[in-house]
Amino acid sequence: MVTRLSVHPERSHKTVRVVRSRKLKRKTWLAILAGSTLFWMVVALLAWHIFG
């Protein structure tokens, strides 16, 4: 299988800066924290159910 990369010389001088708001970063970290907490709660409940 061959992978080909295309180069666009006409776009090489342009850079796009992405501006992210603090609110979006905060929501993202809260979602990660909530998902991690939920995952570990499920793991703990399963362990309690199996070994308890």
PDB file with SEQRES, HELIX, SHEET and CRYST1 records, atoms N, CA, C and O in Angstrom:
SEQRES   1 A   52  MET VAL THR ARG LEU SER VAL HIS PRO GLU ARG SER HIS          
SEQRES   2 A   52  LYS THR VAL ARG VAL VAL ARG SER ARG LYS LEU LYS ARG          
SEQRES   3 A   52  LYS THR TRP LEU ALA ILE LEU ALA GLY SER THR LEU PHE          
SEQRES   4 A   52  TRP MET VAL VAL ALA LEU LEU ALA TRP HIS ILE PHE GLY          
HELIX    1 AA1 PRO A    9  ARG A   11  5                                   3    
HELIX    2 AA2 ARG A   22  PHE A   51  1                                  30    
CRYST1    1.000    1.000    1.000  90.00  90.00  90.00 P 1           1          
ATOM      1  N   MET A   1       0.846  -1.179   0.000  1.00  0.00           N  
ATOM      2  CA  MET A   1       0.000   0.000   0.000  1.00  0.00           C  
ATOM      3  C   MET A   1       0.895   1.246   0.000  1.00  0.00           C  
ATOM      4  O   MET A   1       1.828   1.355   0.796  1.00  0.00           O  
ATOM      5  N   VAL A   2       0.601   2.155  -0.881  1.00  0.00           N  
ATOM      6  CA  VAL A   2       1.422   3.351  -1.031  1.00  0.00           C  
ATOM      7  C   VAL A   2       0.659   4.545  -0.496  1.00  0.00           C  
ATOM      8  O   VAL A   2      -0.508   4.754  -0.825  1.00  0.00           O  
ATOM      9  N   THR A   3       1.330   5.321   0.328  1.00  0.00           N  
ATOM     10  CA  THR A   3       0.735   6.549   0.851  1.00  0.00           C  
ATOM     11  C   THR A   3       1.352   7.729   0.126  1.00  0.00           C  
ATOM     12  O   THR A   3       2.574   7.844   0.032  1.00  0.00           O  
ATOM     13  N   ARG A   4       0.519   8.586  -0.373  1.00  0.00           N  
ATOM     14  CA  ARG A   4       1.012   9.751  -1.100  1.00  0.00           C  
ATOM     15  C   ARG A   4       0.641  11.011  -0.348  1.00  0.00           C  
ATOM     16  O   ARG A   4      -0.490  11.177   0.107  1.00  0.00           O  
ATOM     17  N   LEU A   5       1.601  11.880  -0.229  1.00  0.00           N  
ATOM     18  CA  LEU A   5       1.365  13.176   0.383  1.00  0.00           C  
ATOM     19  C   LEU A   5       1.353  14.229  -0.714  1.00  0.00           C  
ATOM     20  O   LEU A   5       2.256  14.280  -1.549  1.00  0.00           O  
ATOM     21  N   SER A   6       0.347  15.047  -0.705  1.00  0.00           N  
ATOM     22  CA  SER A   6       0.301  16.109  -1.701  1.00  0.00           C  
ATOM     23  C   SER A   6       0.779  17.402  -1.060  1.00  0.00           C  
ATOM     24  O   SER A   6       0.473  17.696   0.096  1.00  0.00           O  
ATOM     25  N   VAL A   7       1.524  18.154  -1.823  1.00  0.00           N  
ATOM     26  CA  VAL A   7       2.070  19.422  -1.345  1.00  0.00           C  
ATOM     27  C   VAL A   7       1.451  20.529  -2.176  1.00  0.00           C  
ATOM     28  O   VAL A   7       1.431  20.478  -3.406  1.00  0.00           O  
ATOM     29  N   HIS A   8       0.949  21.521  -1.475  1.00  0.00           N  
ATOM     30  CA  HIS A   8       0.354  22.672  -2.152  1.00  0.00           C  
ATOM     31  C   HIS A   8       1.266  23.875  -1.939  1.00  0.00           C  
ATOM     32  O   HIS A   8       1.172  24.541  -0.908  1.00  0.00           O  
ATOM     33  N   PRO A   9       2.134  24.161  -2.880  1.00  0.00           N  
ATOM     34  CA  PRO A   9       3.076  25.268  -2.686  1.00  0.00           C  
ATOM     35  C   PRO A   9       2.383  26.618  -2.566  1.00  0.00           C  
ATOM     36  O   PRO A   9       2.923  27.525  -1.932  1.00  0.00           O  
ATOM     37  N   GLU A  10       1.217  26.774  -3.148  1.00  0.00           N  
ATOM     38  CA  GLU A  10       0.537  28.069  -3.075  1.00  0.00           C  
ATOM     39  C   GLU A  10      -0.018  28.332  -1.669  1.00  0.00           C  
ATOM     40  O   GLU A  10      -0.349  29.473  -1.346  1.00  0.00           O  
ATOM     41  N   ARG A  11      -0.124  27.311  -0.842  1.00  0.00           N  
ATOM     42  CA  ARG A  11      -0.649  27.486   0.509  1.00  0.00           C  
ATOM     43  C   ARG A  11       0.451  27.484   1.573  1.00  0.00           C  
ATOM     44  O   ARG A  11       0.157  27.616   2.761  1.00  0.00           O  
ATOM     45  N   SER A  12       1.690  27.338   1.168  1.00  0.00           N  
ATOM     46  CA  SER A  12       2.763  27.185   2.144  1.00  0.00           C  
ATOM     47  C   SER A  12       3.028  28.456   2.939  1.00  0.00           C  
ATOM     48  O   SER A  12       3.524  28.366   4.062  1.00  0.00           O  
ATOM     49  N   HIS A  13       2.725  29.609   2.419  1.00  0.00           N  
ATOM     50  CA  HIS A  13       3.020  30.850   3.124  1.00  0.00           C  
ATOM     51  C   HIS A  13       1.894  31.292   4.053  1.00  0.00           C  
ATOM     52  O   HIS A  13       2.088  32.193   4.869  1.00  0.00           O  
ATOM     53  N   LYS A  14       0.745  30.686   3.944  1.00  0.00           N  
ATOM     54  CA  LYS A  14      -0.391  31.084   4.769  1.00  0.00           C  
ATOM     55  C   LYS A  14      -0.469  30.195   6.015  1.00  0.00           C  
ATOM     56  O   LYS A  14      -0.367  28.971   5.933  1.00  0.00           O  
ATOM     57  N   THR A  15      -0.648  30.830   7.143  1.00  0.00           N  
ATOM     58  CA  THR A  15      -0.865  30.085   8.376  1.00  0.00           C  
ATOM     59  C   THR A  15      -2.190  30.544   8.979  1.00  0.00           C  
ATOM     60  O   THR A  15      -2.550  31.720   8.922  1.00  0.00           O  
ATOM     61  N   VAL A  16      -2.884  29.602   9.543  1.00  0.00           N  
ATOM     62  CA  VAL A  16      -4.167  29.906  10.161  1.00  0.00           C  
ATOM     63  C   VAL A  16      -4.005  29.717  11.658  1.00  0.00           C  
ATOM     64  O   VAL A  16      -3.658  28.630  12.119  1.00  0.00           O  
ATOM     65  N   ARG A  17      -4.250  30.751  12.398  1.00  0.00           N  
ATOM     66  CA  ARG A  17      -4.140  30.663  13.847  1.00  0.00           C  
ATOM     67  C   ARG A  17      -5.513  30.366  14.419  1.00  0.00           C  
ATOM     68  O   ARG A  17      -6.487  31.055  14.120  1.00  0.00           O  
ATOM     69  N   VAL A  18      -5.580  29.331  15.246  1.00  0.00           N  
ATOM     70  CA  VAL A  18      -6.835  28.932  15.854  1.00  0.00           C  
ATOM     71  C   VAL A  18      -6.900  29.541  17.242  1.00  0.00           C  
ATOM     72  O   VAL A  18      -6.013  29.330  18.069  1.00  0.00           O  
ATOM     73  N   VAL A  19      -7.954  30.294  17.485  1.00  0.00           N  
ATOM     74  CA  VAL A  19      -8.129  30.918  18.791  1.00  0.00           C  
ATOM     75  C   VAL A  19      -9.216  30.165  19.532  1.00  0.00           C  
ATOM     76  O   VAL A  19     -10.356  30.078  19.077  1.00  0.00           O  
ATOM     77  N   ARG A  20      -8.843  29.620  20.686  1.00  0.00           N  
ATOM     78  CA  ARG A  20      -9.806  28.886  21.493  1.00  0.00           C  
ATOM     79  C   ARG A  20     -10.111  29.688  22.740  1.00  0.00           C  
ATOM     80  O   ARG A  20      -9.215  30.264  23.356  1.00  0.00           O  
ATOM     81  N   SER A  21     -11.359  29.721  23.101  1.00  0.00           N  
ATOM     82  CA  SER A  21     -11.740  30.491  24.276  1.00  0.00           C  
ATOM     83  C   SER A  21     -11.470  29.713  25.554  1.00  0.00           C  
ATOM     84  O   SER A  21     -11.376  28.486  25.539  1.00  0.00           O  
ATOM     85  N   ARG A  22     -11.346  30.435  26.651  1.00  0.00           N  
ATOM     86  CA  ARG A  22     -11.137  29.800  27.948  1.00  0.00           C  
ATOM     87  C   ARG A  22     -12.362  28.976  28.338  1.00  0.00           C  
ATOM     88  O   ARG A  22     -12.240  27.940  28.993  1.00  0.00           O  
ATOM     89  N   LYS A  23     -13.533  29.440  27.934  1.00  0.00           N  
ATOM     90  CA  LYS A  23     -14.766  28.731  28.279  1.00  0.00           C  
ATOM     91  C   LYS A  23     -14.785  27.341  27.644  1.00  0.00           C  
ATOM     92  O   LYS A  23     -15.189  26.367  28.280  1.00  0.00           O  
ATOM     93  N   LEU A  24     -14.349  27.255  26.399  1.00  0.00           N  
ATOM     94  CA  LEU A  24     -14.304  25.965  25.705  1.00  0.00           C  
ATOM     95  C   LEU A  24     -13.298  25.025  26.362  1.00  0.00           C  
ATOM     96  O   LEU A  24     -13.563  23.833  26.520  1.00  0.00           O  
ATOM     97  N   LYS A  25     -12.135  25.571  26.748  1.00  0.00           N  
ATOM     98  CA  LYS A  25     -11.129  24.751  27.424  1.00  0.00           C  
ATOM     99  C   LYS A  25     -11.668  24.234  28.747  1.00  0.00           C  
ATOM    100  O   LYS A  25     -11.460  23.070  29.089  1.00  0.00           O  
ATOM    101  N   ARG A  26     -12.356  25.082  29.492  1.00  0.00           N  
ATOM    102  CA  ARG A  26     -12.919  24.677  30.778  1.00  0.00           C  
ATOM    103  C   ARG A  26     -13.966  23.583  30.597  1.00  0.00           C  
ATOM    104  O   ARG A  26     -13.988  22.607  31.347  1.00  0.00           O  
ATOM    105  N   LYS A  27     -14.829  23.748  29.603  1.00  0.00           N  
ATOM    106  CA  LYS A  27     -15.853  22.729  29.336  1.00  0.00           C  
ATOM    107  C   LYS A  27     -15.221  21.415  28.910  1.00  0.00           C  
ATOM    108  O   LYS A  27     -15.696  20.341  29.280  1.00  0.00           O  
ATOM    109  N   THR A  28     -14.156  21.500  28.135  1.00  0.00           N  
ATOM    110  CA  THR A  28     -13.470  20.291  27.680  1.00  0.00           C  
ATOM    111  C   THR A  28     -12.871  19.542  28.856  1.00  0.00           C  
ATOM    112  O   THR A  28     -13.040  18.328  28.968  1.00  0.00           O  
ATOM    113  N   TRP A  29     -12.166  20.257  29.740  1.00  0.00           N  
ATOM    114  CA  TRP A  29     -11.559  19.602  30.896  1.00  0.00           C  
ATOM    115  C   TRP A  29     -12.612  19.052  31.845  1.00  0.00           C  
ATOM    116  O   TRP A  29     -12.409  17.989  32.431  1.00  0.00           O  
ATOM    117  N   LEU A  30     -13.736  19.750  32.012  1.00  0.00           N  
ATOM    118  CA  LEU A  30     -14.806  19.231  32.861  1.00  0.00           C  
ATOM    119  C   LEU A  30     -15.412  17.962  32.269  1.00  0.00           C  
ATOM    120  O   LEU A  30     -15.750  17.034  33.005  1.00  0.00           O  
ATOM    121  N   ALA A  31     -15.550  17.916  30.962  1.00  0.00           N  
ATOM    122  CA  ALA A  31     -16.072  16.710  30.309  1.00  0.00           C  
ATOM    123  C   ALA A  31     -15.108  15.538  30.479  1.00  0.00           C  
ATOM    124  O   ALA A  31     -15.537  14.410  30.720  1.00  0.00           O  
ATOM    125  N   ILE A  32     -13.807  15.802  30.353  1.00  0.00           N  
ATOM    126  CA  ILE A  32     -12.810  14.746  30.552  1.00  0.00           C  
ATOM    127  C   ILE A  32     -12.845  14.252  31.988  1.00  0.00           C  
ATOM    128  O   ILE A  32     -12.812  13.046  32.231  1.00  0.00           O  
ATOM    129  N   LEU A  33     -12.911  15.172  32.937  1.00  0.00           N  
ATOM    130  CA  LEU A  33     -12.959  14.807  34.347  1.00  0.00           C  
ATOM    131  C   LEU A  33     -14.223  14.011  34.671  1.00  0.00           C  
ATOM    132  O   LEU A  33     -14.163  13.018  35.396  1.00  0.00           O  
ATOM    133  N   ALA A  34     -15.363  14.444  34.138  1.00  0.00           N  
ATOM    134  CA  ALA A  34     -16.619  13.734  34.390  1.00  0.00           C  
ATOM    135  C   ALA A  34     -16.585  12.333  33.785  1.00  0.00           C  
ATOM    136  O   ALA A  34     -17.033  11.375  34.414  1.00  0.00           O  
ATOM    137  N   GLY A  35     -16.064  12.211  32.582  1.00  0.00           N  
ATOM    138  CA  GLY A  35     -15.972  10.899  31.945  1.00  0.00           C  
ATOM    139  C   GLY A  35     -15.043   9.966  32.696  1.00  0.00           C  
ATOM    140  O   GLY A  35     -15.341   8.782  32.855  1.00  0.00           O  
ATOM    141  N   SER A  36     -13.925  10.488  33.155  1.00  0.00           N  
ATOM    142  CA  SER A  36     -12.983   9.683  33.924  1.00  0.00           C  
ATOM    143  C   SER A  36     -13.595   9.246  35.252  1.00  0.00           C  
ATOM    144  O   SER A  36     -13.444   8.094  35.658  1.00  0.00           O  
ATOM    145  N   THR A  37     -14.275  10.148  35.918  1.00  0.00           N  
ATOM    146  CA  THR A  37     -14.926   9.813  37.188  1.00  0.00           C  
ATOM    147  C   THR A  37     -15.981   8.735  36.989  1.00  0.00           C  
ATOM    148  O   THR A  37     -16.058   7.786  37.769  1.00  0.00           O  
ATOM    149  N   LEU A  38     -16.785   8.877  35.958  1.00  0.00           N  
ATOM    150  CA  LEU A  38     -17.818   7.882  35.676  1.00  0.00           C  
ATOM    151  C   LEU A  38     -17.200   6.517  35.377  1.00  0.00           C  
ATOM    152  O   LEU A  38     -17.690   5.495  35.856  1.00  0.00           O  
ATOM    153  N   PHE A  39     -16.134   6.498  34.591  1.00  0.00           N  
ATOM    154  CA  PHE A  39     -15.451   5.246  34.262  1.00  0.00           C  
ATOM    155  C   PHE A  39     -14.954   4.549  35.524  1.00  0.00           C  
ATOM    156  O   PHE A  39     -15.199   3.357  35.705  1.00  0.00           O  
ATOM    157  N   TRP A  40     -14.262   5.273  36.396  1.00  0.00           N  
ATOM    158  CA  TRP A  40     -13.709   4.655  37.600  1.00  0.00           C  
ATOM    159  C   TRP A  40     -14.791   4.243  38.586  1.00  0.00           C  
ATOM    160  O   TRP A  40     -14.612   3.279  39.331  1.00  0.00           O  
ATOM    161  N   MET A  41     -15.908   4.955  38.603  1.00  0.00           N  
ATOM    162  CA  MET A  41     -17.030   4.530  39.452  1.00  0.00           C  
ATOM    163  C   MET A  41     -17.598   3.202  38.965  1.00  0.00           C  
ATOM    164  O   MET A  41     -17.926   2.333  39.773  1.00  0.00           O  
ATOM    165  N   VAL A  42     -17.712   3.042  37.664  1.00  0.00           N  
ATOM    166  CA  VAL A  42     -18.204   1.786  37.099  1.00  0.00           C  
ATOM    167  C   VAL A  42     -17.228   0.653  37.398  1.00  0.00           C  
ATOM    168  O   VAL A  42     -17.647  -0.452  37.743  1.00  0.00           O  
ATOM    169  N   VAL A  43     -15.921   0.922  37.268  1.00  0.00           N  
ATOM    170  CA  VAL A  43     -14.916  -0.092  37.582  1.00  0.00           C  
ATOM    171  C   VAL A  43     -15.006  -0.489  39.052  1.00  0.00           C  
ATOM    172  O   VAL A  43     -14.944  -1.676  39.370  1.00  0.00           O  
ATOM    173  N   ALA A  44     -15.149   0.474  39.948  1.00  0.00           N  
ATOM    174  CA  ALA A  44     -15.247   0.184  41.383  1.00  0.00           C  
ATOM    175  C   ALA A  44     -16.504  -0.602  41.693  1.00  0.00           C  
ATOM    176  O   ALA A  44     -16.458  -1.538  42.491  1.00  0.00           O  
ATOM    177  N   LEU A  45     -17.622  -0.252  41.088  1.00  0.00           N  
ATOM    178  CA  LEU A  45     -18.864  -0.994  41.338  1.00  0.00           C  
ATOM    179  C   LEU A  45     -18.776  -2.416  40.810  1.00  0.00           C  
ATOM    180  O   LEU A  45     -19.276  -3.340  41.452  1.00  0.00           O  
ATOM    181  N   LEU A  46     -18.159  -2.613  39.668  1.00  0.00           N  
ATOM    182  CA  LEU A  46     -17.984  -3.967  39.145  1.00  0.00           C  
ATOM    183  C   LEU A  46     -17.077  -4.797  40.057  1.00  0.00           C  
ATOM    184  O   LEU A  46     -17.353  -5.968  40.318  1.00  0.00           O  
ATOM    185  N   ALA A  47     -16.005  -4.188  40.535  1.00  0.00           N  
ATOM    186  CA  ALA A  47     -15.102  -4.906  41.443  1.00  0.00           C  
ATOM    187  C   ALA A  47     -15.824  -5.248  42.736  1.00  0.00           C  
ATOM    188  O   ALA A  47     -15.650  -6.344  43.270  1.00  0.00           O  
ATOM    189  N   TRP A  48     -16.626  -4.332  43.243  1.00  0.00           N  
ATOM    190  CA  TRP A  48     -17.382  -4.570  44.479  1.00  0.00           C  
ATOM    191  C   TRP A  48     -18.372  -5.722  44.263  1.00  0.00           C  
ATOM    192  O   TRP A  48     -18.534  -6.589  45.122  1.00  0.00           O  
ATOM    193  N   HIS A  49     -19.026  -5.709  43.104  1.00  0.00           N  
ATOM    194  CA  HIS A  49     -20.005  -6.745  42.785  1.00  0.00           C  
ATOM    195  C   HIS A  49     -19.333  -8.133  42.650  1.00  0.00           C  
ATOM    196  O   HIS A  49     -19.857  -9.135  43.136  1.00  0.00           O  
ATOM    197  N   ILE A  50     -18.171  -8.166  41.985  1.00  0.00           N  
ATOM    198  CA  ILE A  50     -17.484  -9.430  41.750  1.00  0.00           C  
ATOM    199  C   ILE A  50     -16.831  -9.964  43.026  1.00  0.00           C  
ATOM    200  O   ILE A  50     -16.968 -11.146  43.342  1.00  0.00           O  
ATOM    201  N   PHE A  51     -16.137  -9.121  43.746  1.00  0.00           N  
ATOM    202  CA  PHE A  51     -15.376  -9.567  44.911  1.00  0.00           C  
ATOM    203  C   PHE A  51     -16.112  -9.400  46.237  1.00  0.00           C  
ATOM    204  O   PHE A  51     -15.664  -9.906  47.266  1.00  0.00           O  
ATOM    205  N   GLY A  52     -17.227  -8.702  46.216  1.00  0.00           N  
ATOM    206  CA  GLY A  52     -17.917  -8.404  47.463  1.00  0.00           C  
ATOM    207  C   GLY A  52     -18.945  -9.344  47.877  1.00  0.00           C  
ATOM    208  O   GLY A  52     -19.570  -9.155  48.921  1.00  0.00           O  
TER     209      GLY A  52                                                      
END                                                                             
